[in-house]
Amino acid sequence: MTVGGWHGAIVRRSAGIPDIASWFGFGGSETLTDDTIICLLCGVIRVPQPCLLHLISEADWSQAVATDDWAPAEFDRDGFVHLSAPGQVHLPANRIFSGRHDLLLLILDPALLGGEVRWEPGVSGDPTAMLFPHLYGRLPIRAVVEARPYRPTPDGTFPPLTTR
């Protein structure tokens, strides 16, 4: 599914995300402006909006769309909804959902999240300098720009999202 002519995950370089361009393999001679985004299928294009991602099962998504906002079961324990930047979503996918074929990747508009988003360290095993976005509040369904299937490779692992 495409929305507004673009195919997938987008990030604004000025979004305060450390070293985001290098996560996508850019950073040498490419000129990335504040409005540079990375489309999963097309490469570098420009649109006026960044995104964050959330992994969800198809069953949970079918229940979530019937509500105004949603939170996973871990929300009561953790106090936040786990999100990812496009260049890191494969890490929690492999840690939590390895081998599953029922995942969706929710592409979120950060401006519509409503709650505070904090960039915080992941868990042991993640790169030490990598910060993950955490939404301190329930996930408003209106913030979901697109829900797309996210499937593992034949060996059950989720590869990093690429632009090339």
Backbone as CSV, one residue per row, in Angstrom:
resi,resn,N_x,N_y,N_z,CA_x,CA_y,CA_z,C_x,C_y,C_z
1,MET,0.850,-1.178,0.000,0.000,0.000,0.000,0.891,1.235,0.000
2,THR,0.531,2.240,-0.759,1.255,3.499,-0.724,0.328,4.578,-0.212
3,VAL,0.923,5.591,0.376,0.164,6.719,0.908,0.789,7.984,0.357
4,GLY,0.008,8.792,-0.298,0.494,10.069,-0.792,1.663,9.953,-1.757
5,GLY,1.788,8.833,-2.457,2.847,8.694,-3.436,4.154,8.139,-2.889
6,TRP,4.270,7.891,-1.601,5.493,7.280,-1.081,5.185,5.894,-0.562
7,HIS,6.193,5.063,-0.443,6.017,3.647,-0.207,6.295,3.190,1.213
8,GLY,6.878,3.972,2.052,7.214,3.392,3.347,7.894,4.345,4.273
9,ALA,8.809,3.808,5.029,9.400,4.507,6.153,10.127,5.767,5.719
10,ILE,9.919,6.826,6.462,10.573,8.088,6.180,11.100,8.678,7.476
11,VAL,12.192,9.391,7.409,12.746,10.053,8.581,13.294,11.407,8.181
12,ARG,13.124,12.375,9.022,13.697,13.689,8.776,15.054,13.741,9.461
13,ARG,16.069,14.149,8.765,17.416,14.154,9.330,17.496,15.016,10.575
14,SER,16.738,16.091,10.666,16.823,16.996,11.806,15.940,16.558,12.969
15,ALA,15.450,15.328,12.955,14.537,14.868,13.997,15.225,14.567,15.323
16,GLY,16.522,14.842,15.441,17.221,14.593,16.679,17.605,13.137,16.860
17,ILE,17.612,12.390,15.787,17.958,10.983,15.856,19.448,10.861,15.569
18,PRO,20.227,10.333,16.497,21.673,10.282,16.289,22.047,9.462,15.059
19,ASP,22.845,10.055,14.189,23.462,9.341,13.082,22.465,8.592,12.201
20,ILE,21.271,9.148,12.019,20.226,8.454,11.268,20.633,8.165,9.828
21,ALA,21.348,9.061,9.199,21.711,8.855,7.798,22.590,7.624,7.638
22,SER,23.509,7.402,8.570,24.395,6.244,8.432,23.640,4.940,8.618
23,TRP,22.517,4.952,9.342,21.720,3.735,9.492,21.192,3.265,8.155
24,PHE,21.063,4.195,7.209,20.548,3.864,5.884,21.659,3.762,4.851
25,GLY,22.907,3.879,5.283,24.016,3.768,4.350,24.334,5.058,3.620
26,PHE,23.828,6.183,4.116,24.117,7.472,3.517,25.060,8.243,4.441
27,GLY,25.682,9.270,3.925,26.475,10.111,4.787,27.767,10.575,4.161
28,GLY,28.210,9.945,3.111,29.441,10.362,2.463,29.215,11.594,1.616
29,SER,29.037,11.401,0.321,28.902,12.522,-0.597,27.460,12.984,-0.767
30,GLU,26.491,12.229,-0.226,25.099,12.624,-0.390,24.799,13.874,0.426
31,THR,23.960,14.742,-0.102,23.532,15.913,0.626,22.148,15.640,1.181
32,LEU,22.050,15.530,2.502,20.774,15.285,3.153,20.346,16.565,3.856
33,THR,19.186,17.083,3.500,18.680,18.299,4.098,17.700,17.950,5.204
34,ASP,17.147,18.969,5.858,16.183,18.735,6.927,14.957,17.979,6.446
35,ASP,14.626,18.083,5.166,13.458,17.404,4.637,13.791,16.136,3.867
36,THR,15.028,15.664,3.976,15.390,14.430,3.294,14.714,13.270,3.989
37,ILE,14.115,12.420,3.202,13.516,11.218,3.760,14.059,10.027,3.004
38,ILE,13.886,8.868,3.590,14.334,7.643,2.974,13.097,6.807,2.705
39,CYS,12.820,6.508,1.450,11.711,5.638,1.097,12.263,4.227,0.961
40,LEU,11.576,3.248,1.555,12.064,1.877,1.538,12.218,1.319,0.137
41,LEU,11.442,1.798,-0.800,11.496,1.260,-2.156,12.214,2.161,-3.149
42,CYS,12.122,3.460,-2.954,12.612,4.382,-3.972,13.986,4.969,-3.683
43,GLY,14.450,4.900,-2.443,15.688,5.563,-2.093,15.388,6.918,-1.496
44,VAL,16.215,7.912,-1.819,16.067,9.246,-1.226,15.077,10.065,-2.036
45,ILE,14.042,10.556,-1.369,13.099,11.510,-1.950,12.782,12.535,-0.881
46,ARG,12.013,13.550,-1.214,11.707,14.582,-0.231,10.206,14.723,-0.035
47,VAL,9.794,14.638,1.224,8.433,14.954,1.633,8.528,15.653,2.969
48,PRO,7.504,16.360,3.404,7.617,17.177,4.603,7.339,16.462,5.913
49,GLN,7.591,15.137,6.004,7.152,14.458,7.217,8.060,13.288,7.594
50,PRO,8.491,13.192,8.859,9.266,12.042,9.330,8.348,10.922,9.825
51,CYS,8.905,9.792,10.202,8.078,8.737,10.766,8.815,7.943,11.828
52,LEU,8.046,7.224,12.610,8.528,6.206,13.540,7.759,4.939,13.224
53,LEU,8.227,3.810,13.734,7.625,2.524,13.425,7.239,1.777,14.694
54,HIS,6.224,0.934,14.565,5.822,0.046,15.659,5.487,-1.318,15.065
55,LEU,5.974,-2.377,15.707,5.677,-3.745,15.287,4.436,-4.239,16.010
56,ILE,3.548,-4.893,15.270,2.303,-5.379,15.853,1.868,-6.634,15.097
57,SER,1.231,-7.552,15.791,0.704,-8.737,15.106,-0.564,-8.354,14.342
58,GLU,-0.883,-9.139,13.333,-2.103,-8.881,12.573,-3.332,-8.972,13.473
59,ALA,-3.327,-9.919,14.417,-4.463,-10.073,15.328,-4.618,-8.845,16.231
60,ASP,-3.513,-8.344,16.782,-3.591,-7.145,17.626,-4.026,-5.934,16.817
61,TRP,-3.546,-5.828,15.575,-3.932,-4.698,14.737,-5.419,-4.725,14.431
62,SER,-5.970,-5.900,14.180,-7.401,-5.976,13.879,-8.235,-5.522,15.080
63,GLN,-7.742,-5.723,16.290,-8.436,-5.213,17.479,-8.172,-3.723,17.682
64,ALA,-6.939,-3.294,17.400,-6.565,-1.898,17.626,-7.349,-0.929,16.746
65,VAL,-7.599,-1.303,15.496,-8.273,-0.377,14.580,-9.710,-0.084,15.002
66,ALA,-10.252,-0.879,15.894,-11.609,-0.634,16.386,-11.614,0.347,17.560
67,THR,-10.452,0.863,17.941,-10.339,1.770,19.083,-9.766,3.111,18.638
68,ASP,-9.801,4.076,19.554,-9.169,5.366,19.282,-7.682,5.345,19.579
69,ASP,-7.296,4.558,20.574,-5.890,4.417,20.909,-5.637,3.000,21.391
70,TRP,-4.369,2.616,21.382,-4.019,1.239,21.666,-2.693,1.186,22.401
71,ALA,-2.544,0.167,23.225,-1.261,-0.093,23.879,-1.079,-1.599,23.988
72,PRO,0.147,-2.073,23.804,0.407,-3.505,23.924,0.318,-3.948,25.382
73,ALA,0.298,-5.250,25.588,0.201,-5.801,26.943,1.328,-5.299,27.847
74,GLU,2.504,-5.051,27.290,3.654,-4.598,28.081,3.519,-3.161,28.584
75,PHE,2.549,-2.433,28.080,2.411,-1.026,28.444,2.246,-0.841,29.954
76,ASP,1.436,-1.676,30.585,1.232,-1.543,32.032,2.524,-1.773,32.795
77,ARG,3.360,-2.679,32.323,4.636,-2.971,32.982,5.683,-1.898,32.682
78,ASP,5.816,-1.508,31.392,6.886,-0.617,30.962,6.532,0.866,31.079
79,GLY,5.255,1.196,30.937,4.837,2.594,30.999,4.987,3.335,29.677
80,PHE,5.342,2.622,28.615,5.489,3.251,27.305,5.266,2.211,26.218
81,VAL,5.080,2.713,24.991,4.954,1.865,23.811,6.307,1.875,23.109
82,HIS,6.840,0.700,22.817,8.117,0.575,22.122,7.943,0.958,20.658
83,LEU,8.783,1.879,20.190,8.805,2.287,18.789,10.210,2.057,18.250
84,SER,10.394,2.241,16.975,11.712,2.115,16.346,11.855,3.145,15.241
85,ALA,13.095,3.466,14.937,13.418,4.194,13.716,13.562,3.147,12.612
86,PRO,13.419,3.527,11.354,13.507,2.549,10.274,14.799,1.736,10.261
87,GLY,15.917,2.324,10.618,17.190,1.624,10.572,17.452,0.677,11.713
88,GLN,16.526,0.602,12.649,16.757,-0.261,13.801,15.624,-1.238,14.067
89,VAL,14.554,-1.174,13.331,13.367,-1.984,13.618,13.648,-3.483,13.540
90,HIS,14.637,-3.883,12.752,14.967,-5.312,12.659,15.506,-5.872,13.981
91,LEU,16.086,-5.026,14.825,16.645,-5.516,16.096,15.556,-6.044,17.028
92,PRO,14.528,-5.240,17.362,13.461,-5.810,18.187,12.655,-6.878,17.453
93,ALA,12.542,-6.768,16.133,11.812,-7.792,15.385,12.474,-9.153,15.578
94,ASN,13.793,-9.197,15.483,14.508,-10.459,15.654,14.523,-10.925,17.101
95,ARG,14.631,-10.015,18.020,14.677,-10.370,19.441,13.332,-10.909,19.937
96,ILE,12.239,-10.326,19.469,10.918,-10.641,20.021,10.087,-11.534,19.094
97,PHE,10.207,-11.322,17.785,9.282,-11.960,16.841,9.951,-12.887,15.827
98,SER,11.159,-13.323,16.061,11.892,-14.144,15.095,11.036,-15.309,14.602
99,GLY,10.981,-15.444,13.269,10.256,-16.545,12.655,8.765,-16.335,12.476
100,ARG,8.224,-15.273,13.025,6.772,-15.051,12.895,6.444,-14.429,11.540
101,HIS,5.335,-14.857,10.985,4.909,-14.386,9.664,3.620,-13.577,9.740
102,ASP,3.247,-13.123,10.936,1.997,-12.383,11.108,2.226,-10.947,11.567
103,LEU,3.408,-10.408,11.293,3.719,-9.059,11.767,3.339,-7.986,10.756
104,LEU,2.953,-6.862,11.309,2.747,-5.654,10.524,3.693,-4.593,11.049
105,LEU,4.124,-3.750,10.157,4.937,-2.602,10.482,4.016,-1.391,10.409
106,LEU,3.759,-0.763,11.556,2.943,0.449,11.561,3.858,1.635,11.324
107,ILE,3.559,2.415,10.316,4.304,3.626,10.008,3.537,4.779,10.635
108,LEU,4.207,5.492,11.540,3.550,6.488,12.384,4.000,7.902,12.063
109,ASP,3.069,8.828,12.128,3.375,10.253,12.024,3.639,10.763,13.438
110,PRO,4.892,11.109,13.770,5.217,11.548,15.133,4.408,12.755,15.608
111,ALA,3.990,13.605,14.686,3.223,14.793,15.066,1.846,14.434,15.616
112,LEU,1.377,13.222,15.347,0.049,12.811,15.796,0.083,11.863,16.996
113,LEU,1.268,11.617,17.553,1.378,10.666,18.661,0.787,11.187,19.964
114,GLY,0.817,12.473,20.168,0.190,13.042,21.357,1.040,12.969,22.606
115,GLY,1.584,11.827,22.949,2.399,11.679,24.149,3.851,12.026,23.887
116,GLU,4.603,12.071,24.981,6.029,12.366,24.883,6.773,11.165,24.296
117,VAL,7.690,11.442,23.358,8.560,10.415,22.808,9.964,10.687,23.336
118,ARG,10.518,9.707,24.041,11.878,9.809,24.574,12.772,8.814,23.846
119,TRP,13.964,9.258,23.484,14.968,8.386,22.861,15.835,7.838,23.982
120,GLU,15.733,6.521,24.214,16.380,5.895,25.363,17.144,4.647,24.928
121,PRO,18.105,4.207,25.762,18.868,3.003,25.417,17.968,1.787,25.267
122,GLY,18.399,0.867,24.410,17.679,-0.387,24.223,18.059,-1.374,25.313
123,VAL,18.120,-2.620,24.944,18.450,-3.682,25.890,19.861,-4.184,25.594
124,SER,20.396,-5.019,26.495,21.721,-5.573,26.246,21.687,-6.353,24.932
125,GLY,22.739,-6.213,24.188,22.795,-6.819,22.863,22.567,-5.813,21.749
126,ASP,21.883,-4.702,22.043,21.729,-3.630,21.056,23.027,-2.825,21.022
127,PRO,23.323,-2.167,19.905,24.510,-1.302,19.880,24.445,-0.284,21.015
128,THR,25.547,-0.105,21.732,25.531,0.702,22.953,25.146,2.155,22.724
129,ALA,25.482,2.726,21.598,25.156,4.130,21.346,23.767,4.311,20.744
130,MET,23.063,3.217,20.408,21.776,3.327,19.737,20.666,3.614,20.742
131,LEU,19.877,4.621,20.438,18.728,4.984,21.259,17.452,4.601,20.517
132,PHE,16.464,4.161,21.273,15.179,3.763,20.704,14.089,4.724,21.160
133,PRO,13.133,5.029,20.294,12.031,5.912,20.696,10.997,5.136,21.517
134,HIS,10.587,5.753,22.618,9.539,5.200,23.490,8.436,6.238,23.620
135,LEU,7.211,5.837,23.342,6.052,6.720,23.449,5.457,6.562,24.841
136,TYR,5.506,7.619,25.629,4.945,7.604,26.974,3.479,8.010,26.909
137,GLY,2.687,7.084,26.496,1.251,7.243,26.329,0.775,6.149,25.390
138,ARG,-0.521,6.035,25.269,-1.092,5.041,24.355,-0.903,5.509,22.920
139,LEU,-0.901,4.581,22.002,-0.701,4.874,20.592,-2.026,5.256,19.948
140,PRO,-2.176,6.539,19.543,-3.418,6.931,18.866,-3.476,6.319,17.463
141,ILE,-4.580,5.694,17.150,-4.730,5.041,15.850,-4.637,6.070,14.719
142,ARG,-5.056,7.301,14.956,-4.983,8.335,13.921,-3.540,8.648,13.521
143,ALA,-2.543,8.256,14.340,-1.133,8.487,14.015,-0.592,7.463,13.029
144,VAL,-1.350,6.401,12.759,-0.893,5.351,11.842,-1.137,5.801,10.409
145,VAL,-0.051,6.025,9.683,-0.113,6.447,8.287,-0.310,5.243,7.374
146,GLU,0.298,4.124,7.758,0.235,2.923,6.936,0.527,1.709,7.808
147,ALA,-0.129,0.604,7.506,0.169,-0.699,8.110,0.580,-1.614,6.971
148,ARG,1.811,-2.121,7.024,2.290,-2.968,5.934,2.861,-4.264,6.489
149,PRO,2.725,-5.366,5.768,3.290,-6.634,6.218,4.807,-6.521,6.404
150,TYR,5.305,-7.179,7.424,6.747,-7.224,7.693,7.104,-8.683,7.907
151,ARG,7.706,-9.295,6.910,7.938,-10.728,6.906,9.427,-11.052,7.038
152,PRO,9.732,-12.164,7.707,11.135,-12.581,7.835,11.635,-13.251,6.556
153,THR,12.936,-13.422,6.497,13.555,-14.182,5.413,13.291,-15.670,5.654
154,PRO,13.631,-16.535,4.716,13.378,-17.969,4.908,13.996,-18.563,6.178
155,ASP,15.093,-17.980,6.670,15.689,-18.518,7.895,15.023,-17.984,9.167
156,GLY,13.972,-17.178,9.011,13.212,-16.688,10.166,13.676,-15.354,10.723
157,THR,14.730,-14.770,10.158,15.227,-13.496,10.669,14.705,-12.330,9.836
158,PHE,14.663,-11.187,10.470,14.259,-9.953,9.804,15.520,-9.167,9.464
159,PRO,15.781,-8.932,8.178,16.974,-8.161,7.811,16.732,-6.676,8.048
160,PRO,17.811,-5.904,8.139,17.635,-4.448,8.241,16.875,-3.926,7.028
161,LEU,16.059,-2.910,7.233,15.383,-2.254,6.114,16.451,-1.551,5.299
162,THR,16.351,-1.652,3.995,17.357,-1.025,3.131,16.688,-0.109,2.131
163,THR,17.485,0.758,1.534,16.979,1.681,0.528,17.594,1.411,-0.826
164,ARG,18.486,0.462,-0.908,19.180,0.227,-2.193,18.937,-1.166,-2.663
